[in-house]
Amino acid sequence: MPNIQIKDVPEDTHAVLRQRASAAHQSLQEYLRSRLIAEAAQPTVDEVLARAGGRAGGSLSLADATSALRFDRARH
């Protein structure tokens, strides 16, 4: 498995992360590893839009889709 090393982390940032790791009953390495995995698992907006743009078959314009969504939310 590859390793990642991060240098020059500000002391206050390091202290906050160390505190959060302790609160989660994890080592700093375990805590940061879990955060990196969670970050990588969530697609960025650009990634989602790129995937959606490659799909065919949609017939609604963005404006119509937005209107339909607002209408549906207003009903609930």
N, CA, C and O atoms as a printed pandas DataFrame, in Angstrom:
     atom_number atom_name residue_name chain_id  residue_number  x_coord  y_coord  z_coord
0              1         N          MET        A               1    0.846   -1.176    0.000
1              2        CA          MET        A               1    0.000    0.000    0.000
2              3         C          MET        A               1    0.891    1.240    0.000
3              4         O          MET        A               1    1.889    1.280    0.720
4              5         N          PRO        A               2    0.548    2.243   -0.791
5              6        CA          PRO        A               2    1.370    3.458   -0.826
6              7         C          PRO        A               2    1.313    4.227    0.493
7              8         O          PRO        A               2    0.370    4.089    1.272
8              9         N          ASN        A               3    2.331    5.029    0.719
9             10        CA          ASN        A               3    2.388    5.892    1.895
10            11         C          ASN        A               3    2.305    7.341    1.461
11            12         O          ASN        A               3    2.706    7.694    0.352
12            13         N          ILE        A               4    1.783    8.175    2.341
13            14        CA          ILE        A               4    1.712    9.615    2.110
14            15         C          ILE        A               4    2.374   10.301    3.296
15            16         O          ILE        A               4    2.139    9.934    4.448
16            17         N          GLN        A               5    3.200   11.295    3.008
17            18        CA          GLN        A               5    3.822   12.077    4.065
18            19         C          GLN        A               5    3.492   13.537    3.822
19            20         O          GLN        A               5    3.635   14.035    2.705
20            21         N          ILE        A               6    3.055   14.216    4.854
21            22        CA          ILE        A               6    2.706   15.627    4.741
22            23         C          ILE        A               6    3.636   16.404    5.663
23            24         O          ILE        A               6    3.710   16.138    6.863
24            25         N          LYS        A               7    4.340   17.365    5.084
25            26        CA          LYS        A               7    5.292   18.167    5.855
26            27         C          LYS        A               7    4.752   19.573    6.065
27            28         O          LYS        A               7    3.853   20.030    5.358
28            29         N          ASP        A               8    5.313   20.229    7.031
29            30        CA          ASP        A               8    5.034   21.639    7.314
30            31         C          ASP        A               8    3.575   21.911    7.668
31            32         O          ASP        A               8    2.996   22.908    7.236
32            33         N          VAL        A               9    2.991   21.019    8.453
33            34        CA          VAL        A               9    1.631   21.233    8.954
34            35         C          VAL        A               9    1.716   22.244   10.103
35            36         O          VAL        A               9    2.526   22.063   11.012
36            37         N          PRO        A              10    0.910   23.291   10.083
37            38        CA          PRO        A              10    0.942   24.260   11.188
38            39         C          PRO        A              10    0.668   23.574   12.527
39            40         O          PRO        A              10   -0.128   22.639   12.618
40            41         N          GLU        A              11    1.346   24.062   13.551
41            42        CA          GLU        A              11    1.229   23.445   14.881
42            43         C          GLU        A              11   -0.206   23.433   15.388
43            44         O          GLU        A              11   -0.644   22.437   15.962
44            45         N          ASP        A              12   -0.949   24.522   15.186
45            46        CA          ASP        A              12   -2.324   24.556   15.676
46            47         C          ASP        A              12   -3.190   23.545   14.931
47            48         O          ASP        A              12   -4.076   22.935   15.528
48            49         N          THR        A              13   -2.947   23.360   13.640
49            50        CA          THR        A              13   -3.685   22.356   12.866
50            51         C          THR        A              13   -3.364   20.965   13.383
51            52         O          THR        A              13   -4.258   20.138   13.558
52            53         N          HIS        A              14   -2.098   20.712   13.623
53            54        CA          HIS        A              14   -1.671   19.408   14.151
54            55         C          HIS        A              14   -2.323   19.136   15.500
55            56         O          HIS        A              14   -2.768   18.020   15.767
56            57         N          ALA        A              15   -2.377   20.148   16.339
57            58        CA          ALA        A              15   -2.972   19.987   17.667
58            59         C          ALA        A              15   -4.465   19.663   17.569
59            60         O          ALA        A              15   -4.966   18.806   18.296
60            61         N          VAL        A              16   -5.171   20.349   16.670
61            62        CA          VAL        A              16   -6.608   20.094   16.493
62            63         C          VAL        A              16   -6.836   18.678   15.994
63            64         O          VAL        A              16   -7.708   17.971   16.498
64            65         N          LEU        A              17   -6.058   18.266   15.009
65            66        CA          LEU        A              17   -6.216   16.911   14.459
66            67         C          LEU        A              17   -5.873   15.844   15.499
67            68         O          LEU        A              17   -6.549   14.819   15.593
68            69         N          ARG        A              18   -4.836   16.088   16.266
69            70        CA          ARG        A              18   -4.462   15.143   17.325
70            71         C          ARG        A              18   -5.587   15.032   18.363
71            72         O          ARG        A              18   -5.884   13.940   18.848
72            73         N          GLN        A              19   -6.205   16.159   18.696
73            74        CA          GLN        A              19   -7.325   16.174   19.648
74            75         C          GLN        A              19   -8.525   15.401   19.089
75            76         O          GLN        A              19   -9.150   14.622   19.808
76            77         N          ARG        A              20   -8.844   15.613   17.822
77            78        CA          ARG        A              20   -9.962   14.907   17.199
78            79         C          ARG        A              20   -9.702   13.411   17.122
79            80         O          ARG        A              20  -10.610   12.605   17.325
80            81         N          ALA        A              21   -8.472   13.046   16.829
81            82        CA          ALA        A              21   -8.115   11.627   16.792
82            83         C          ALA        A              21   -8.289   11.005   18.174
83            84         O          ALA        A              21   -8.811    9.897   18.302
84            85         N          SER        A              22   -7.856   11.711   19.187
85            86        CA          SER        A              22   -7.998   11.217   20.560
86            87         C          SER        A              22   -9.469   11.061   20.933
87            88         O          SER        A              22   -9.857   10.072   21.555
88            89         N          ALA        A              23  -10.279   12.036   20.552
89            90        CA          ALA        A              23  -11.718   11.974   20.847
90            91         C          ALA        A              23  -12.381   10.800   20.130
91            92         O          ALA        A              23  -13.377   10.258   20.609
92            93         N          ALA        A              24  -11.830   10.411   18.990
93            94        CA          ALA        A              24  -12.369    9.281   18.220
94            95         C          ALA        A              24  -11.722    7.967   18.643
95            96         O          ALA        A              24  -11.978    6.924   18.040
96            97         N          HIS        A              25  -10.876    8.014   19.687
97            98        CA          HIS        A              25  -10.163    6.831   20.191
98            99         C          HIS        A              25   -9.332    6.184   19.092
99           100         O          HIS        A              25   -9.312    4.963   18.937
100          101         N          GLN        A              26   -8.638    7.047   18.325
101          102        CA          GLN        A              26   -7.791    6.580   17.242
102          103         C          GLN        A              26   -6.433    7.271   17.343
103          104         O          GLN        A              26   -6.304    8.345   17.930
104          105         N          SER        A              27   -5.436    6.630   16.761
105          106        CA          SER        A              27   -4.160    7.315   16.614
106          107         C          SER        A              27   -4.341    8.386   15.550
107          108         O          SER        A              27   -5.310    8.364   14.791
108          109         N          LEU        A              28   -3.414    9.311   15.503
109          110        CA          LEU        A              28   -3.494   10.358   14.489
110          111         C          LEU        A              28   -3.450    9.737   13.100
111          112         O          LEU        A              28   -4.184   10.163   12.208
112          113         N          GLN        A              29   -2.602    8.740   12.910
113          114        CA          GLN        A              29   -2.509    8.074   11.611
114          115         C          GLN        A              29   -3.821    7.400   11.235
115          116         O          GLN        A              29   -4.267    7.522   10.095
116          117         N          GLU        A              30   -4.452    6.687   12.176
117          118        CA          GLU        A              30   -5.743    6.033   11.896
118          119         C          GLU        A              30   -6.813    7.059   11.552
119          120         O          GLU        A              30   -7.603    6.875   10.626
120          121         N          TYR        A              31   -6.820    8.148   12.322
121          122        CA          TYR        A              31   -7.819    9.191   12.110
122          123         C          TYR        A              31   -7.668    9.821   10.723
123          124         O          TYR        A              31   -8.642    9.947    9.981
124          125         N          LEU        A              32   -6.445   10.211   10.384
125          126        CA          LEU        A              32   -6.218   10.848    9.087
126          127         C          LEU        A              32   -6.462    9.882    7.937
127          128         O          LEU        A              32   -6.983   10.278    6.895
128          129         N          ARG        A              33   -6.091    8.617    8.118
129          130        CA          ARG        A              33   -6.341    7.611    7.083
130          131         C          ARG        A              33   -7.832    7.475    6.822
131          132         O          ARG        A              33   -8.258    7.423    5.668
132          133         N          SER        A              34   -8.632    7.416    7.886
133          134        CA          SER        A              34  -10.084    7.281    7.707
134          135         C          SER        A              34  -10.672    8.528    7.046
135          136         O          SER        A              34  -11.600    8.421    6.244
136          137         N          ARG        A              35  -10.147    9.697    7.371
137          138        CA          ARG        A              35  -10.630   10.942    6.752
138          139         C          ARG        A              35  -10.275   10.988    5.264
139          140         O          ARG        A              35  -11.084   11.424    4.446
140          141         N          LEU        A              36   -9.074   10.540    4.917
141          142        CA          LEU        A              36   -8.662   10.520    3.513
142          143         C          LEU        A              36   -9.502    9.539    2.705
143          144         O          LEU        A              36   -9.890    9.830    1.573
144          145         N          ILE        A              37   -9.780    8.385    3.284
145          146        CA          ILE        A              37  -10.609    7.390    2.600
146          147         C          ILE        A              37  -12.012    7.942    2.371
147          148         O          ILE        A              37  -12.573    7.786    1.286
148          149         N          ALA        A              38  -12.581    8.589    3.392
149          150        CA          ALA        A              38  -13.921    9.177    3.262
150          151         C          ALA        A              38  -13.917   10.293    2.219
151          152         O          ALA        A              38  -14.859   10.411    1.436
152          153         N          GLU        A              39  -12.878   11.101    2.202
153          154        CA          GLU        A              39  -12.768   12.188    1.223
154          155         C          GLU        A              39  -12.710   11.645   -0.199
155          156         O          GLU        A              39  -13.379   12.159   -1.096
156          157         N          ALA        A              40  -11.914   10.613   -0.398
157          158        CA          ALA        A              40  -11.766   10.038   -1.739
158          159         C          ALA        A              40  -13.036    9.317   -2.193
159          160         O          ALA        A              40  -13.271    9.179   -3.394
160          161         N          ALA        A              41  -13.851    8.860   -1.251
161          162        CA          ALA        A              41  -15.078    8.136   -1.591
162          163         C          ALA        A              41  -16.182    9.067   -2.075
163          164         O          ALA        A              41  -17.104    8.625   -2.761
164          165         N          GLN        A              42  -16.102   10.352   -1.729
165          166        CA          GLN        A              42  -17.119   11.320   -2.132
166          167         C          GLN        A              42  -16.707   11.985   -3.434
167          168         O          GLN        A              42  -15.670   12.646   -3.475
168          169         N          PRO        A              43  -17.479   11.833   -4.492
169          170        CA          PRO        A              43  -17.101   12.482   -5.753
170          171         C          PRO        A              43  -17.227   13.996   -5.637
171          172         O          PRO        A              43  -18.070   14.515   -4.904
172          173         N          THR        A              44  -16.376   14.684   -6.373
173          174        CA          THR        A              44  -16.473   16.142   -6.426
174          175         C          THR        A              44  -17.644   16.519   -7.334
175          176         O          THR        A              44  -18.161   15.683   -8.075
176          177         N          VAL        A              45  -18.048   17.765   -7.269
177          178        CA          VAL        A              45  -19.128   18.249   -8.136
178          179         C          VAL        A              45  -18.725   18.069   -9.600
179          180         O          VAL        A              45  -19.540   17.651  -10.423
180          181         N          ASP        A              46  -17.479   18.383   -9.920
181          182        CA          ASP        A              46  -17.013   18.222  -11.304
182          183         C          ASP        A              46  -17.091   16.766  -11.760
183          184         O          ASP        A              46  -17.461   16.497  -12.902
184          185         N          GLU        A              47  -16.745   15.825  -10.878
185          186        CA          GLU        A              47  -16.816   14.402  -11.223
186          187         C          GLU        A              47  -18.258   13.965  -11.465
187          188         O          GLU        A              47  -18.537   13.221  -12.405
188          189         N          VAL        A              48  -19.164   14.428  -10.620
189          190        CA          VAL        A              48  -20.583   14.085  -10.788
190          191         C          VAL        A              48  -21.118   14.664  -12.095
191          192         O          VAL        A              48  -21.814   13.981  -12.846
192          193         N          LEU        A              49  -20.789   15.923  -12.358
193          194        CA          LEU        A              49  -21.262   16.549  -13.588
194          195         C          LEU        A              49  -20.676   15.876  -14.824
195          196         O          LEU        A              49  -21.359   15.744  -15.840
196          197         N          ALA        A              50  -19.434   15.456  -14.749
197          198        CA          ALA        A              50  -18.811   14.770  -15.884
198          199         C          ALA        A              50  -19.511   13.444  -16.150
199          200         O          ALA        A              50  -19.751   13.082  -17.302
200          201         N          ARG        A              51  -19.836   12.727  -15.085
201          202        CA          ARG        A              51  -20.549   11.453  -15.266
202          203         C          ARG        A              51  -21.947   11.698  -15.808
203          204         O          ARG        A              51  -22.401   10.983  -16.701
204          205         N          ALA        A              52  -22.626   12.696  -15.281
205          206        CA          ALA        A              52  -23.989   12.980  -15.728
206          207         C          ALA        A              52  -23.987   13.469  -17.172
207          208         O          ALA        A              52  -24.897   13.149  -17.937
208          209         N          GLY        A              53  -22.984   14.233  -17.544
209          210        CA          GLY        A              53  -22.905   14.747  -18.899
210          211         C          GLY        A              53  -22.689   13.665  -19.939
211          212         O          GLY        A              53  -23.026   13.846  -21.109
212          213         N          GLY        A              54  -22.134   12.554  -19.521
213          214        CA          GLY        A              54  -21.891   11.457  -20.440
214          215         C          GLY        A              54  -23.081   10.548  -20.631
215          216         O          GLY        A              54  -23.037    9.625  -21.444
216          217         N          ARG        A              55  -24.135   10.796  -19.896
217          218        CA          ARG        A              55  -25.328    9.961  -20.008
218          219         C          ARG        A              55  -26.274   10.519  -21.058
219          220         O          ARG        A              55  -26.373   11.732  -21.244
220          221         N          ALA        A              56  -26.955    9.635  -21.725
221          222        CA          ALA        A              56  -27.912   10.055  -22.747
222          223         C          ALA        A              56  -29.322    9.702  -22.305
223          224         O          ALA        A              56  -29.514    8.876  -21.413
224          225         N          GLY        A              57  -30.280   10.317  -22.918
225          226        CA          GLY        A              57  -31.664    9.941  -22.673
226          227         C          GLY        A              57  -32.475   10.976  -21.918
227          228         O          GLY        A              57  -33.705   10.914  -21.923
228          229         N          GLY        A              58  -31.820   11.921  -21.273
229          230        CA          GLY        A              58  -32.563   12.939  -20.545
230          231         C          GLY        A              58  -33.218   13.913  -21.493
231          232         O          GLY        A              58  -32.631   14.304  -22.502
232          233         N          SER        A              59  -34.437   14.304  -21.167
233          234        CA          SER        A              59  -35.137   15.218  -22.062
234          235         C          SER        A              59  -35.504   16.534  -21.382
235          236         O          SER        A              59  -36.056   17.426  -22.026
236          237         N          LEU        A              60  -35.207   16.668  -20.089
237          238        CA          LEU        A              60  -35.522   17.891  -19.374
238          239         C          LEU        A              60  -34.353   18.851  -19.432
239          240         O          LEU        A              60  -33.199   18.440  -19.311
240          241         N          SER        A              61  -34.641   20.111  -19.615
241          242        CA          SER        A              61  -33.591   21.117  -19.512
242          243         C          SER        A              61  -33.282   21.336  -18.041
243          244         O          SER        A              61  -34.067   20.945  -17.177
244          245         N          LEU        A              62  -32.161   21.949  -17.752
245          246        CA          LEU        A              62  -31.811   22.238  -16.372
246          247         C          LEU        A              62  -32.868   23.123  -15.722
247          248         O          LEU        A              62  -33.224   22.905  -14.565
248          249         N          ALA        A              63  -33.369   24.108  -16.442
249          250        CA          ALA        A              63  -34.396   25.005  -15.896
250          251         C          ALA        A              63  -35.674   24.234  -15.552
251          252         O          ALA        A              63  -36.275   24.464  -14.502
252          253         N          ASP        A              64  -36.088   23.321  -16.434
253          254        CA          ASP        A              64  -37.286   22.528  -16.164
254          255         C          ASP        A              64  -37.071   21.586  -14.991
255          256         O          ASP        A              64  -37.972   21.405  -14.171
256          257         N          ALA        A              65  -35.900   20.990  -14.899
257          258        CA          ALA        A              65  -35.598   20.084  -13.787
258          259         C          ALA        A              65  -35.589   20.850  -12.469
259          260         O          ALA        A              65  -36.091   20.360  -11.457
260          261         N          THR        A              66  -35.017   22.055  -12.484
261          262        CA          THR        A              66  -34.991   22.888  -11.282
262          263         C          THR        A              66  -36.405   23.273  -10.861
263          264         O          THR        A              66  -36.730   23.222   -9.675
264          265         N          SER        A              67  -37.228   23.647  -11.796
265          266        CA          SER        A              67  -38.619   24.005  -11.499
266          267         C          SER        A              67  -39.374   22.822  -10.923
267          268         O          SER        A              67  -40.120   22.971   -9.955
268          269         N          ALA        A              68  -39.188   21.649  -11.509
269          270        CA          ALA        A              68  -39.871   20.450  -11.012
270          271         C          ALA        A              68  -39.428   20.125   -9.601
271          272         O          ALA        A              68  -40.250   19.749   -8.766
272          273         N          LEU        A              69  -38.142   20.264   -9.321
273          274        CA          LEU        A              69  -37.627   19.985   -7.980
274          275         C          LEU        A              69  -38.186   20.978   -6.971
275          276         O          LEU        A              69  -38.590   20.584   -5.877
276          277         N          ARG        A              70  -38.215   22.245   -7.320
277          278        CA          ARG        A              70  -38.766   23.262   -6.404
278          279         C          ARG        A              70  -40.252   23.021   -6.148
279          280         O          ARG        A              70  -40.719   23.167   -5.018
280          281         N          PHE        A              71  -40.984   22.658   -7.179
281          282        CA          PHE        A              71  -42.406   22.364   -7.038
282          283         C          PHE        A              71  -42.614   21.178   -6.101
283          284         O          PHE        A              71  -43.471   21.219   -5.218
284          285         N          ASP        A              72  -41.830   20.128   -6.297
285          286        CA          ASP        A              72  -41.953   18.936   -5.452
286          287         C          ASP        A              72  -41.616   19.245   -3.997
287          288         O          ASP        A              72  -42.292   18.769   -3.085
288          289         N          ARG        A              73  -40.567   20.043   -3.779
289          290        CA          ARG        A              73  -40.188   20.401   -2.402
290          291         C          ARG        A              73  -41.254   21.256   -1.737
291          292         O          ARG        A              73  -41.493   21.126   -0.537
292          293         N          ALA        A              74  -41.892   22.123   -2.499
293          294        CA          ALA        A              74  -42.915   23.010   -1.947
294          295         C          ALA        A              74  -44.150   22.226   -1.512
295          296         O          ALA        A              74  -44.870   22.661   -0.614
296          297         N          ARG        A              75  -44.402   21.080   -2.136
297          298        CA          ARG        A              75  -45.566   20.260   -1.783
298          299         C          ARG        A              75  -45.397   19.555   -0.449
299          300         O          ARG        A              75  -46.386   19.145    0.158
300          301         N          HIS        A              76  -44.152   19.404    0.024
301          302        CA          HIS        A              76  -43.892   18.644    1.254
302          303         C          HIS        A              76  -43.589   19.521    2.411
303          304         O          HIS        A              76  -43.349   19.028    3.513
